[in-house]
Amino acid sequence: MKASQMEESLAKKYKQPKGVEQFGIEAVSDELRTVRWWDTFLIVLNFIVNPGTIVISGSLIAAGMSFWEAILTGFFSIVIGFSVYLVAATVGVDYGIPGLVSLRRVFGIRGSWIASGLRAVSSVYWFAFQTIAGSIGLSAVLEALMHRPVNLAVISVVFALFQVAVATVGYNSLKILSRYTFVLKIVFSIILMVVLMNYPQASFHPSAVFSFATGEGAKWGLIALWSTGMAAAWFSNFTDAADFCRYSKTRVDMWIGTFLAAVIGQIICSFVGGYAVAAVLGKSSNAFDVIVQTANGAVWLLILIFVYIVMDNWTINVQNLYTGGLAISNIFTSLGRFWGTIIVSGFGVFLSLLPQLVNGYIGYMSVLGDLFAPMGAVFVAHYLIFSRGRINVPALYDRSGQYWYWNGFNWIAFFWMVVGYFINKSIPQSMLNIVCTTVIVGFLYWLSVAIIRKKSAALLHAIEHQPKSHQESGGIGSSTNVHLT
């Protein structure tokens, strides 16, 4: 079936508006998988360069790090967090399916609903966090322009609704938006750095910032704490890594585009956010307050800062809602992606009225790390060792098929997720707990399955390898021929 015919069929089935992305939990048709590395690069970089990451990067300085320690911390968080993310992204390239649908292979068809619920909650939190962080920055700009206080709640809601409007359109809106905003983000980032470096105050000079708090010795415990906290955010995103790559042409396009964007994007945020807070000697933890201060009332610069914040927030939060919508449609399969996005958006807009979410970043990230580190460990062990990177796509949608396990659940996977949660909580973050947990839980899951499969026909059937021709038959481009659960 041609892609246009399939999209028309899906629009009728889910009663979705025409003009939006119709593919939800279905595998994307071959003819639509043409995205090259540069578009993936732009999407991921725009996802990372955002007000939240800039504020967090500045918070590292306020927490006691030097400028260069903050840069190093950001880099470590990417290396740790993307170890699982890149593995999960290959599923999208190879099979054209969303990440949460691929988890049916690991956790069972019904078991994937639990993972989807956690992902939906995480998406809602991230949407609210980014909206609030951006709204705080916008408030500072508006107060400087209008010379009077503004209502943060009103700004947050209007800002949130503005982002919802684009997210409901789907993947093409992400791709097009990323192309247009990338150049502006780079140019604006450079302008902001030039303004900061030339602000007429000694502590803003590059030599002062680059040497800030460097004479006390490396703070490895603090670096480990924040590296794992920031990496936990990427662990919580591994379930939707495939969502942004299922239109990719090749694995190489995905690998280059994703990792290169992650590193460069984090460096940009670390420089902008870290430089601003270091310039005021860590006395303010909000980089945007400092940036607005350096504008000295210059209208053109305040408008530039305003647009910069809007673009940053827009590009990341559209993606948060997009992945959250896919999570909802994986649970409630009678809903399409469009309606799932609407539901997630409603909760996200509501939580955007709670500014205390920003202050609790480390606490919330610790909880997400406790949950997603063992989930990622189980996924990687199962997908790489038992599945060997192969998925029987039609069985993902078949209640009587290979991935039904025990009444739709792989209870071994969930057992080690629960145990892994307590393992992660018991290991100090200064000891890179999410890394330790991933290794420990991954090994124990592999050992358990290796033993139990000898005595369980259901488990043995679920993890057995399919010949490649059978594995891919009825998969990409043919998902309308399978029974959707």
N, C-alpha and C positions, 0 to 999 in steps of 0.2 A: 504494500500500500504506500502511495506517495505521501510525503510529509504533509502537504496541503490537505489531502483527504483525511489523514489521521487527525490533524488539528481541527478540522470541521467536525469530525466524529466526537472528539473530546469536548468541544464547545457545546454540542448538543447534550452529551451525557451529563456534564456537570453544570449546565446552564450558565456558562461563563461568557462574559462580553467578548465580542470579536475585537481583535486588535491587541489582546493581551496574550502572554505566553500560555499556551494550553497544556503543555506537558507538565505533569506533576510527578506522581510516582511511576509513571510509565517510562520505558526506555526511549531515549531520543533517537530519531531516525538517522541512518548513516548520512544521508544527504545534507543534514543540518550540522554535522560535526566537522566544521571547517575553521574553527577559531585557532589562530596561531599564537606563538608565545608572547608577542607584544601586547595582544589584547588581554591575555591572562595576567601579564605583568602589570598592566594599567589597572585592572580590576583589583588585584591584590594590593598594589601599592596604595591605591585610593582607600582601600579598606583599613590599612595600617596608619596612614597619615591622617589623623583625626584629632579633634580637641581632647578626647579622653586620653589618648596616648601621649599627647603633648603635655597635658596636666600631670599625668603619672610620671613622665620623665623629669618634670620640674620637682615633683614630690621627692624624688630620689635625692636631690640636692638638699632639700629642706630636712630630709631624714638624717643627713650627716655625711653624705658622700661628696667626693670631689667631682669636678666636671668630668674628668676622664673615667672615673669609677662608674659614673652614671652611664656613660657611653658603653663601657664594657658590660655593665649589667644588662643593658638593652640587647646587646649582641648575644650574650649568653642565653637570654630568654628566648630568642629566636631559634638558636641552635637546639636547645632542649625541646621547646614547644613544637617545632616542625619535624622532629624525628618521627612522630606518629602521624602528623598531618600529611606529610608527603606520601606515606604508604597508603593512607586512606584515599588520597586524591587519585591514585592510579585506577581505582575502581571506576571512577567517572570516565576517565579516558578510555578504558578498555571495554566498558559495557554500556555507557551512556545512561546509567541509572543514578538516582540520588544516593547520597551516603547512607541515609537511614534505611532505605530499601535494601541496600547491600548488607546491613546488619541483620536482616532476616536469615542470612546464611549462617551467622554466628550465634545469635541469641534466639532464633526461632521466629516464625512469622508473627506470632502474638508477642513474643518476648521483645521484638523490636519496638513495640508500642511504648514500653517502659523507657527505652533509650530515647524515643521520640519525645516523650513527655519531658524528660530532663533537658533535652535540647530546646524544646519550646520555652521552658522556664528560663534557660540560659539566654535565649534570644531576646526574650522580653526584658530581662535584667539589663543586658547589654544595650538594648535600644534606649531604655530609660536612662541608664548611666551616661551614654553618649549625648543624649538630648539635654540632660541636666548640665553636664560639663560644658556643652556648647552654649546653652542658655545663660550660664553664669558669665561666659565670655561676652556674649551679646549684650547682656545687661550692663557690663562695665563700659562697653563702647557707647551704648545708648545714653547712659548717664553722663558720659563725657560730652556727648553731642548735645543733649537736651538740658544739661545742668540741673537735673532733678532726678529723684529716685524713680525706678520703674518696677513694675510688678513682675517678679520672676515667674510666677505661676502662669500668667497670661502668655509670656514669651515662650515658656516651655510647651504649652498646649498648641499654640499657633505653629511653632517650629516643628513639633511632632507631626501635626496634620499635614504640613507641607511635605514632609518626607514620605508619609503614607501614600500620598498621591502617586509617587513615582514607583514605589515598591510593588504596587498591585499590577503594574504593567508586565514585570517579569525580567528575564535575562537580557533581552535586547536593550531595555532601558539602562541596565547596569553597564553594558558594553559601551553604548553611545555616550552616556553620562561620563564614564571614566575617560573616554578619549578627549572630551572637551575640557574637563576639569584638570587633567594632568598637567598640561603646560602652565595653566594659571597657578596651580599649586606650587610648582617649582619656582616660577617667577616671583610669586608673592612671598615664598619662604626666603628667597634670596634678599628681597627688599627688607623684610622684617629683620633679618640678620644684620644687614648693613645699618639699619636704623639703630639697632641695639648696640652694635660695635662703635657707633659714632655718637652715642648719647654723651653729653658733656658732664660726665661724672667719672671719677677715677676708677671706681669698681666695675664700670661697664667696659673698660678697655680690654681687648682680647688677652693681653698679658696677665691682667688681674684675674679674669675669669678662668683662663687655662691653668692658672696656678692656685686657684681657690681650694683651700682645705686639703692640699696635697702633702703637707708636712707632718701628718699624724700617722703615717703608715697605712698600708692597704687595709681596708675594712672588709675582710673576706666573709665574715659572718653576715654582715649587712648585705653584701653583694649576693650571697647565696639566698638569703631570705627574700629579697626582692626579685631575683632571677627566677626562683621557683614560683613566686606569686604571679609574676607576669607570664611565665610559661604556662601556668595553669589555665590562663585565658585561652591559649592556643590549644591546649589539650581539650578544653570544652568545645572547641570549634572543629575537632577532627571529624566529627560526624557529618559535617556539611562541606568538607573539603572537596568531595566529589561533585557537589552541586555546582561549583564554579568551573569544573573541568570536564563536565560531560558533553560539552560542545567542542572540546579541544580536538585537534586533528591527530596529534601524536603524544606519546609520553614525554619525549624530549621537549616539546613545546610547553608541556605542563611543568616539568622539572625546572627548566630555565626560567620561565615566566614567574613561577610561584616563589622559589627560593631567592632569586635575585631581587624581586620586589620586596620580599620580607626584610632582607638585610638593608637595602637602601632606604626603605620607608622608615624603619626603626631608627636609622642613623639621622634622618631628617628630623624626626620627632625629638630625638635625644639632643640634637644641637639647638633646635628652636626652644624647646621647653627647658632644657638644662641650662642653656646660656642665660636665659631671662632670669631664672631663679638664682643662679650663681652670681649674677651681676648685682643683686641686692643682698648678697651674702647669706642667702638662705632664709631671710627674714619673712619672705612671703612664699607660700607654697603654690600659689596660682600664677602660672606663667602669663596668663592673659591680663591679669591685673598689672603686671610689670610692663607688658607690651603696650597696653593702653597708656600707661604713665609716660612712656617714652614718646608718645605721639605729641605731647605738649599742646593738645587741643587742635592740632592740624586736621582740618576736616577731611582732606583727601586721604590722609593716612588712617584716620578712624574708619572711613568708609571701606578702605582696602582691608583693614582688619576684620570688619564686619563681614565682608564678602568671603574672606578667607575662612572664617569660622563656619559660615553657612555651607560652603563647598565641602569642607572637611567632614562636617557632620552629615551632610546629605549623602555623600558617597558611601560612608560606612553603614549608616542606619538603613538605607535601602536594602543593603545586603543582610543585615540582621533580620529585618522583617521577611525578606525573601526566604531565607533558610528556615525561619520559624514557621512560615506558611507551609513549607514542604513537610515539616515535622507533624503539623496538625493533619495534613492530608494523608500521611502514612498511618495515622491512628484511625481517623474517620475516613475510610476509603470512598465513601459516597460523596465526599466533598472534593472539589477541585483545588488546585493550588491557589487560585484567585481568592476563593472564599476562606481558605486556611489563613492567607495573609491578612484578610480583613479581621479575622478573629484575634490573631496575635497583635495586630495593630491596636485594637481596642484596649487590651490589657497594657500594652506598652505606653499608650497615651496616658492612661490612668496613673501608672507608676512614675511617669515623668513629673508628677506633682509632688514627689518626695525627694527633695534635695539632699537629704541625709544619706542617700545611696552613694553619693560621691565620697563622703567621709569614711564609709565602711568598706572601701575597696579591698584592702588586704584581707579582711574578715570574709567577705564574699568570695574572693578568689581562693582562699584556703578551702572553703566548702566545695567549690567547683573542682578544685584539684583533688580533694578527697574522693569525689564521685567519679570524675572522668579519668583519673590516672589508672585505676584498676580496669575501667571499661576499655580504655585504649590498649592496655596490656593484653586483655583477653582477645580483643579484635586482632591485634598484630600477630599474636601467637597462633590463632586459629587460621587467619587468612594466609599467612606466609608458610606455616608448617603443615597444617592439615589440608588447607585448600590449595596450597601452592599457587596462589594468585588466580585460581579459576573459580568461576561461579556458573552454576546451571541456572540461567536466567529465567526460563519458564517456571522452574520450581519455586522461585521467589514469590510467585503469585498463586500458588496451588496449595490449598489446604490439605490435600491428600498426597502431596509430593514429598520430595527428599528432605526439605527443611522444616518439617512439621515437628520433629523431635518428639517430646512428650507433651501431647495436647497443645502444641504450638510454642512450647518453651524449652530452651536448653538450660535446664536447672543447674548444670555444672557451671556454666558461664555466670549465672547470677549468684551462685554460692561464692565464687571467688571474687565477684564484684563487691559483695557485702563484706567478706573477710578483708579484701583489699582496702576498703574504706577505713577500717580500723587500723590496718597496717600503716596507711598513709598518715593517719592522725597521730600514731605513736612515734613516728620518725620526725625529729626536728627539721624544720625547713632549712636550717643552716647546714644540714647534711644532704641537701638536694632530695627531699623526701619523694617527690613525684618520680624522679629517676629511679631511685631504689625500689619504690613500689612497683613500677612498670616491670623491672627485671624480675623481682620476686614473684609477683602474681602471674606474669607471663610463663615463668618456668613451672610454677605449681599447677597452672591450668593445663599446660602441655602434658605434664606427668599424669594428672588425673584422667584426662581423656585417653591417653595412651593405655592406661590400665583398664578403665571402665569399658572401652569400646570392645574389648574381648568378650565381655559378658552381656552387652546390650546391642540387640539387633537394630533398634531405633537409632542409637548413636552411631553405630558403624555405617548404617545406610546414609545418615546425614553427612558424614565427613568423607565418604568414599569419593574417589575422583571419577569424573566423567570424561569420556573421550572428548577431545576438543571440538570435534564436529557436532557432537550431541550437546555439549555444554553451551555452544553459541547458537544452536538452532532455535529459532523462535525468539531470539533475544533482541538485539538492537534492530529497530525498525520493524519488529514483528510483534510488539507487545500487545496489540489488540487481539491476538489470537490465543491469549492465555486467560485463565480465569482469575480476575482480580479479587483479592480477599477483601 
